[in-house]
Amino acid sequence: MKFFIDTANLAQIKEAQDLGVLDGVTTNPSLMAKEGISGEENVLNHYRAICDIVDGDVSAEVIATDYENMIKEGEALAALNPKIVVKIPMIKDGVKAIKYFSSKGIKTNCTLVFSSGQALLAAKAGATYVSPFVGRLDDISVDGLGLIEEIRLIYDNYGFQTQILAASVRHSAHLLGCAKIGADVMTGPLSVITALLKHPLTDSGLAQFLADHAKAAGK
């Protein structure tokens, strides 16, 4: 399973990269705004800075919702760096844009996916990644992990190469659930990844080892 971090914060991206388990980054306009990044050139420069930190794919989202402008924006984003994956919304013109980019060898991430039917369309159009939003479905009392399971079954049935990128992952239980089902990628905040480090028995065991060492050293 690949670990992506869902942020535009350069310090958090670097921390995740330094941990040694980061495979990529996902961003969106909301995350850019959260970091105070505005203006076309500033946004493009920020994507360049992210690409300088990470080794893997970096999803950069288009703002346009019509086909022509999605193509224009997507081509400009893809030209920034080979690591860039053009993030396209799951709408009619978005599916058409994904097909276009696929034919040009440009990687895509179909975002805002909330049903297995949408995921099937994205795969048919040739999306590199499909992003079902686990946490947002849970927010409305729909089983987000159940959707991941449905998509995994459909993709395996037909040998689709589109990678399932579990998005809106809120906590480690989401992450582990996606891993058990067989999601190819998960994206979430840094806290979701670092939460995997923690277990009370690890803490108490380490404390005991250190205490025993100190006691033996004092003899």
N, C-alpha and C positions, 0 to 999 in steps of 0.2 A: 504494500500500500504506500502510495506517495503522500507526503505531508506538505500541503501548501499552507501559507499563512495569509489570512484575509485582512489586509491592512494596507495603508499607504505610509505608515510611520517607519521612517528609515532606521531608527534606533532599534525598534522591535524586529524588523527584518534582519538587521545585522546580528542581533542576539540569537535569533532562530538559526541563522546561517552558521554562527560560531558554535552552536550546540552540535552541529554535524549531522542533523537529520532532515534538514529542509530541502525540499525538492522543487519548490516554486512559490509564486505569489499570485494572489488574485486581488484585484482592486475594483472599485466602481466610483461613480461620481460622488456618492455620499461619503465614501471614505476619503476621497481627495478633499472634499469640503471640510471634513472633520480636522484635517491637518492644515487648513488654511490655504490650500493650493487652489488658485483661481487664475483664469486667463489661459488661453490656448498654449502659448509658448511656455508658460510656467508648468502647465500640466505635462507637456511633452518632455520638458527637461527633467521633471520628477520621474517619469517613466524611465528615462535614460539612467538616472541615478539608481533606481531600483535594479535595473538590468546589470549595473556595474557591481552590485552586491551579490546577487544570487547566480547560481550556475544553471538553474532550470528555467522552465517556462514562466512568463509573466503575462497574466491576462489583463488587457487594457480595453475598457469598454467604450463603445461608440455612444454618442449622445443622440444622434439622428434616429428617427423612427420610419423614415421612408427609404426605399431601396437605393436610389441614386446617391443620397447623401451618406447612407451607411457604407456604400462602396468607397466613396471619396474619403471618408474619415478612416475607414478600416485600412485602406491602402497606405494612408499617411502614417498610421500607427505601426503597421507591419514593416514599413521602411526604416523605422527607428533602430531596430535591432532584431536579429534572427530569433531571439528568445521571445519576442512579443507574440501573444495569442490574441486574436481579435475577438472581443466579447460582444456577442450579438443577442438581443432579446428574442424570446420565443413569440414572435408575431409573424404574420404572413410574409411581409417583406423581409423579415429577418431570416426566415427559412430560405427564401430566394437568394439572399445575400450569402448565406452559409454555402449554398450550392455553388455560387460564383467563386467564392474564396477557395473552396475545396478544389475546383477545377484549375485554380491558379497556384495550388500548392501552398496556400496561406493557411496557417492553423487557426482554428476557431473554437470558441467556447460558447455554447448556447445556454444563456442564463434565464432566470425566472421560469424554471420548469417545475410544474406542480402536478403533472399527471404522466402516466406511462404512455399515453397517446402522444403527448407532446414530445416525450423522449424518443419515441419511435420515429416521428417526423424528423427530428434533429439528426438521428442516425442515418435515415434514408438520404438526407441532404448532404451527408458527409462530414458532420461536425467532428472535430478532434476530441472535444470534451462536451459532456452534457451536465448541467448543474441543477439537479433537483434540490430544493430548499427544505431540508429536514426540519430545522427548528421552526420555520414559519408555518409549516403544516401542523406541527405539534401545538403551536399557539392557538390554532382554531380547532383543536381536538380531533385532528386527523393524524393517522399513524405515519409519520415521516419515514421511519425505517421500513415500514411496509411498502412504501413507494420504491425505495432502493431495491428491495427484494423483487418487486414486479419487473423493474427495469432490467435487473441482472438476468432474470429468467428469459425475458424477451430477447435481449442481446445475445445470450448464449444459444437460444433456439436457432438464431439465424446467422451467427458468426459476425455480428457487427463489430467493427474495430473501434467505434466511438468509446471513449473512456468515461466511466461514471464518476463524476466529480461531486461527491456529497458536499453540499454547501449549507450555509446557515447551521453549522455544527456548533452547538452551544456548550457542551461539556464532554467529559471523557466517556460517559456512558454512550452518548451519540457516536463518538469516534469508534469505540470498541464494537458497538452494534454494527456499524458500517463495515468494519474489518471482518466481522464474522460472516456477513452476507456476501462480501467480496467486492465492495466498491473499490475502484481502481485508485481513487484519490479522495482525500478529505481536505477541506479548507475551513479554517476557523481561526479564532484569535490565538495569540501565543499562549495564553493561559490554559487553553485546552491541551496543547502539546505538553507543557511543563507539568500539568496535573498528573500525567502518566508516571512522573518520577516519584510520586508520593505514596507511601504506605506507612502506617504507624509502626509496623513490625520492623521495617527497615530502619526507622528512626531509633526505636528502642534497642534494636540489635547493635547498631553502630555505637550508640551511647555506652552500651555494655562492653563492647570491644575496647573502646577508648579508655573506659574506667579500669578495665582489667589490665590494659597495657600500662596505664599510669601507676597502678598499684604494684605491678611487677617491676617497673623501672625504679620505683622508690625503695625497693628492698636493698 
